Amino acid sequence: MDKPDFFGIRHLSPAGAYYLRCFLDKKQPDLVLVEGPADFNDILQDITRKETKPPIAVLAYTKEVPVRTILYPFAEYSPEYQAILWCHEMNVPLRFIDLPSETFLAIPEYKSTGMAEGEESRNNIYLELDKTCGAGGQETFWERNIEQAGSFEAYQAAAKSFGANLRSLTEGKENDWAETVLREAYMRQQIKNAVDSGINPEKIVVVTGSYHIEGLKNWQDSNEDFSKMPKTGATHTLMPYSYYRLSTRAGYGAGNKAPAYYSLLWEGLNRNEPGYSSYRYLVKLAAYMRSTGNPVSAASVIEAVRLAESLARLRNGHLPVLYDLRDAAITCIGEGSFAATSLGMADTEIGTNIGSLPDGVSRTSIQEDFYRQLKDLKLEKYRSAIEQELVLDLRENRRVKSEKAAFMDLHRSYFLHQLRVLNVSFAKQASTNQDNATWQEHWFIYWTPEAEIELVESALKGDTIETAASFAMKERVENATGMGEIALVIEDACYCGMEKAAVYATKALQSMAVDAVSVEDLAETAYKLSIIIQYGNIRKAKPEPLEPILGQLFYRACLVLESACICDDAASNIIIDAMKKLDNTELAHDFLNKEEWLKTLSSISMHDNLNTKLSGFAAAILLERGNLDTESLRTEVSRRLSSGTPAELGAGWFEGLAMKNKYALIARLSLWESLNVYLMALTDEEFKKALVFLRRAFASFSSAEKDQVAENLGEILGLNGQETSEAVNTVLDENSQQIIDSLDEFDFDF
């Protein structure tokens, strides 16, 4: 004999895990060698701690930007995981023997892959298998013939045959990648090294994917030099994983699209109940449907079990597989409708299990900080695969005794915003009712392995969540191309409760503001600073350092706004948005230069060489603020809506005027008289031009406002107000609507 025993597996196989333990019990080896990166041996003791609950994963990652990662997940029913537990229980040494992760990460094809999603990446081969394996594809074929093999001998023969036949489809062909050749050579060398160290080969068990068995048998001939293997600086950490990610990151044909169902297979094997997974699947499905308001009788479940057993026999199986159970569930529980059972199937097959690790186990410092803060901020219950809502009240809670408890929600907000800045997808902020926007936040929180990976990637920026967020904001400031980007950093620093980051960004903003000329950039930045100053106190932010720079930005915006109003109609909406923000900003702060702002608006409203829509909007602001009296408005209306003014200019001015405070305009009958006189004096072509602008102006009027306009027109024209209102609000027929719509393409150069 004088050779090791090779035990072929699939990486997420309940039968493989069960029969491997049976084999190890019988063989009692002196050494177990497992396919997996050779530099993972140092975390074996953490994997076997009693507080470690799978699913878990080993995450290997590079130490330099850009961070590249490889994931190696384990479920409770992973053969590798059960081998590790068996060796721990029996005090037998175990070693990983595959290429080190630093080599995997150095191979371009392997970045962001690994055992979790493509040890071999032979997707094309498995697509072919799906076509040839009949109903249910290769996944159903594997379960029916290997997971449900029924005995150790049947499993071992089936797994060996499956691996050998799969290998025959790829070996020596274009799919036989260089990485596979390198990996198998390295594993052969590790086996030879173990034997050369004095261990009897007959007392060695090698646990590997069934595909690789043929490639490892000639281990005696191994004499390779691996000193020149590609490598990159890498490290690794143990992390929780989830059934959901196992279902979507199933690898290299070792797919586990139904991890919760496979867990039932594992339980059934350990209970020695061959039909356990069948009735437990259908019972759990029925329970889910009942919990969601869909009554399912016990009789329906019993009939579903019987139908699944009958379908299995018809399909040459001795026990139902998932494919049979789905068909039976749709027929007997869903009454023929897949839609009726689809959500229940997803819950029963995938599940929501999340693994856990003891405190301090194989984590980076930033991960430790994350979990510490979850505990301190009482957010541990939100570490779930099911999305949960969290509503925060940032105000002081005066009903509690300690300061920590009084501002618990505020500190939760700091923490969640710091994660947001780091792009860690643990929580997403939802929009809030505007009435509560200053003191209330809504978050939707759920944990995913991706969030853990994002934390690890952030470890290169800092040892804690806060220091990493500070580094990320500093990078944004240094790479900013406009003031608005820096203002966002200041805003984020305020949300994150990070005063030093705000000070740093403020200094950078002051430097950039000296050369700023874009009024929209000035207005946007000023508006953001205004919000921070107004509501910073609730976040314990100090707004005083921002006041001088806001004053500087606002004054500069006043100086450049008028020249920016020399623009076409397309650009006018951008300037209007800037004017709105500047006006709101000035109204919110007494320290801003009100006189300069009103002077600027007055100049814009009076000048004829500017975009008339913007002149009209400036007049609307002045009217709203009480700085344009009735007589001045009448004079301006007469001037703007005169027969000598081109139709598009006059109507454009009225459009701008009508964008604010409509009731103040409606109440001034003289305005509508002037508009009526103006329109009546236009030629047909001039009227078409004017109608384009007037149509836009009145589009934002509500029905009630249009009624009031109609009353004014009725009074001016001597018509019945009700009849006029009906005429104004009448829905146009199709032909009239087409004529009106055609005005959108009106050629002003006609």
C-alpha angles and dihedrals in degrees: 000000000000095000138099123262113249115210113195118213145165112235098244102032123136091195091048091051094046098047092042089060089048090051093048091050089054098040099041093198126199092221136021119202117197131194105249137101110305093224092063094078092098093067097053092098091054092049090054098049111120091235091059109100121186146257088081134145140204111231117202117191141171120255095226136061126295090049114219121193143194123197125208109185128194128197122193087259096050108122090221091054093049090048089054092049093047092051091048092050093046095039091239119148118248129190136186111231108184125103113298115262090244087065094045089052091050092057107085094215091057100053110121091005136083137128089332097063114011123349084174101010091213094154093150092057092051091048087056090048090053089055095049100039094070128221112015095015128238093322091062090042090055094047096045096046104029112018089044094038091125100215143043093249093048092048094048094048093046095046092047092049093047092051094045094049092046089051091052088060093056112021113114092003133103090276092059092093126202089242090062092051091049093046095050092046090052093048091049089053091051091052091049091048090054092051092044089054088067104265114138106247090220088063094054124093119196115203111198143142108287088239091066101049095092090047094054102045095088092061092134091070094055114124104144130152108226097173092105097051114133112262139176133190104275143158135181142218138191115241140175116262135192139229089235092060091044088057094052099035097050108151144232095331090312084106120170102188091160107043096163090052091048087053087059089053088053092049091048092052092050092047090047089232108134094192096044097104092050100056095033091054092051094043092051090047091051091048091053092050092049090051089055095051100266110124115222120181126221087239090060090053092049091049090049091054091050093047092049090052091049092048090050091054091047089052094050096259130125095210132031117262127201091272090058093044092053092052091047092047093051091049102042104024103027093039090233097316120116090191090060092059104028098098092045091050092051091051094046096044101039105026130187101258117147123189125230139208133204117259112277097017115147097316135141116244092254091055089050089052091049094054092041090055092046087059097042093047093045093240098127093107089062091062091100138120088234115083113245131187122235121191115198127201106201094194122102113274103224094184094076129072106223125067090226092058092042092060099030094122092047091055090046087055091051090052096047093046091050088054089048091053088052091049091240104157097215094111137019123201118230127207116271132215105269092233089063099031095110098055107018132070131185120207134180111210134189134146125239133170086246088065089054091050090049089053091052091049088052090056088084088064099050148333095250136037091252098048091046091050089049091053091048091052092047089054090052091052093049092049096042116127097187141029092249090064092053091046088056089054090052089049091050091048088054092049090048094049090238108141097176092056089050092052092050092049092046092057090050090049092052090054093049094045092066092073099032115129105159109102092201090054091047092048095046092048093045091050093051091049089048092056091048092050093046097049103021093102093069088059092043090247120151108234098182096090089055097053098077093049091047089052090050093049093046094050091048090050090053090054096051101034097086094053089048088059090071093092144111125268094263092058094043094082091059091052091047090054089051091049091051092052093046092049093049090047093052092048091054098055130051093197094066121097101263094172092056091049094051090045090053093048092047092051092049092048093051103043120096098199095069132082101289093217089060091046088053092048091050088052089050091055091049091048092050092050093049094249096116114063126205095259093051090048091050090051093049092046091052091049097045096041098046127128090250094059116091111253097241092050095050095044091044090055091051090049090057092045091052094054094085138040097002094180091060088055094044091053092058106081091183089065092058091044090055091046091050093050090047094051094045090056095054124102118234093263092045089049091055090053092048092047092062091061097036091052090057091045094055096039091085094050115107122230090257091052091048089052090056092048088051091053089053091049091047091054092047094047096038093244134137108274094218093050091047091051091052090050092049094048097040114125109242120240118246095264094049091046091054090051091051092046090052089064089072087073094044113148108227091193092059 
